[in-house]
């Protein structure tokens, strides 16, 4: 029949193009998932906000565009993937016509096998280009959230207060041993305005006498002045301030002077990339020690990934510096990161269209 002949010709002509498009879409989605799960260190596609938007913008298009203008920035679907899925649907539709005609498989065994295998392959090739990034991202993100900090000195879960929680609920930093579900202790953030915040030790979650000294924090509180970009800290058993310093929020950088071990220590650290805050996402950075000559040294801490389907929870991998994984080089910047995560947690759980949606900085 004429439609079968046309279908056969169409299949033969589109096979090479379909293969190229499938490989191209798979590679594009793979880089999207890898970069989403491991944004640091930066790659070309996420080196700036514009480059990441351009990359995802090519993949995404608003599937609600024809229904409403107010959700153009919220509802996304793969633009290239959708076109590719339609192409695959046409190609597999033509193949189905050929198979139904009896010209494709002469043997009954092949026909039975094809009846089970071909629909699965076809369904995958039709669905994955459009929804592959979403489908694959979730399980990989869950695995990364659980294991990304296994080789670090410690790991911290930053839990921000959501919009639905009462004001007395504080955003917290929960410290864990790496590769373990054993929670060690908790710090909480007290922030009643945009200019001042206090990172306060709340309690031990494990008997402190069983912990090695490097995992017992001497700092009990850090007060931040976002207006003056200054901080001070108090320590257990030390009168007065045991930590003083300045910080830069635009490009997260710390200049600290501490007296915790009986000797005055000066340390500097800086984010590896200038961009560490994002309008619609958790903070993302690699914080490195800064040498005397200004070069970047070892990694002090690195944000990992948010918890799947929970924008309020962000994991941070801790390596620490001279004072270990819970020294001032870690806790001082962590308070600023928690402040930003708290702001993001409140906003990402807020009903859309609320006029008070704004970040702390």
Residue, then its C-alpha position, 0 to 999 in steps of 0.5 A: x500500500x502507498x502509505x506503507x511504502x512512504x513509511x518505509x522510505x521515511x524510516x530509511x531517510x530519517x534513521x541517521x538523523x534520528x541517531x544523531x539527534x538522540x545522541x545529541x539530546x542524551x549528551x545535552x541532558x547528561x551535562x544538564x544533570x551533571x552540572x545541576x548535581x555538581x555545580x562546583x567547580x564552575x563549567x562553561x555552561x554555568x560560569x555565569x547566570x546568563x550562560x546557565x540560563x541560555x543552556x537551560x533555556x534552550x532545553x526548556x520552554x514554558x508549557x503553560x505559555x498558551x494558558x497564562x503569562x504569569x507562570x512563564x518563569x515557573x513552568x518549563x519543558x524541554x523545547x529541543x526535547x519536545x521537538x525531538x520527541x515528536x520526531x521520534x514519535x513520527x519515526x516509531x509510528x512509521x516503524x509500527x505501520x511497517x511492522x503491522x503490515x507483516x513486512x518487517x518480521x517474517x518469523x513469529x518469534x521475532x514478531x513476539x519479541x518485537x511486540x514486547x521490546x520495541x514499545x519499551x524502546x519507543x516509549x523511552x525514546x519518545x519520553x526521555x528527550x522531553x522529560x529525561x532531565x527531570x526523570x534522571x535528575x531526582x535519583x542522582x540528586x538523592x544519591x549525591x545528597x546522601x554520599x557527596x560528603x562521604x570523604x570530607x572531614x564532616x558534613x553539615x545540613x543547613x535547614x532553613x525555616x519554611x514559610x509555613x513554620x512559625x517565627x519562633x522556629x529557627x534555621x539550623x546547621x546540623x553537624x554530622x560525621x561524614x558518611x554517617x547518620x550520627x548527628x554531633x551538634x546543632x547551631x541555630x541562626x537568630x535573625x530578626x532583621x536584615x542587618x544583624x544575625x547571630x549564629x548560636x550554639x544550641x546543643x550537643x546531639x551526641x555525648x561531647x565526651x565521646x567526641x574527638x577534640x577536633x569535632x568539639x566546637x570552641x565557638x559558642x556564638x558569632x554575631x554578624x553585622x551585614x551593614x558594617x560587614x563585621x563579625x565577632x565571636x565568643x568562645x566557651x571558657x574565654x572572656x571577651x571576644x575570641x574571634x573578630x573579622x570582616x567579610x564580603x558578601x558579594x564575593x564571599x570572603x573572610x578575614x578572621x583573627x581568632x584566639x581560641x587555642x591561646x595563640x592569635x591566628x589570622x586566616x583568610x578565605x574566599x569563594x572560588x567563584x564570584x557568584x555564590x548566591x542565586x535568585x531562585x536557588x540555594x547558595x552554591x560555592x567552594x570556599x578556599x583558604x587564601x595564602x599570603x601571596x593571595x593565591x587560593x589554597x585548600x578547600x575549607x568547605x563546599x556546598x553539595x546539593x539540596x535535598x530532593x523535593x525539599x528546597x529548605x535543606x542544603x548539605x555542605x561538605x566540610x574539610x576545615x583548615x588549621x583549627x579542624x572541621x569546626x574551627x572559626x574558618x568553617x563556622x564564620x562563613x557557614x553562618x553567612x551561608x545559613x543566613x542565605x539558605x534561610x532566606x531562600x527556604x522562606x521564599x521557595x516555600x512562599x505562595x507565588x505572587x506574594x509581594x514580600x518575596x525578597x532575600x536577606x542579601 
